[in-house]
Amino acid sequence: MNHKSRIPANPLVTGQVWRMEGSRLLIELVGKHLVHYKLIKNDAKRTPLSLSNKKSVEKYLKTNKAVLVQG
């Protein structure tokens, strides 16, 4: 049998800051299914508040090898 671990490394929590190459992701608010966040590029002056589901944000952080800076 092939069992995969379903335990997340760091669950998304309000106030977290994730660092990636060339950008940062700030978690503004975490709900039951959705996450409000800001994706800040290094050269951006203003960034909009975005909304997405938890699974897609976690997948984005994993594929971009994000590192938890604050949280």
Buried (B, 14 or more C-beta within 10 A) or exposed (E): EEEEEEEEEEEBEEEBBBBBEEBBBBBBEBEEEEBBBBBBEEEEEEBEEEEEEBEEBBEBBEEBEBEEEEB
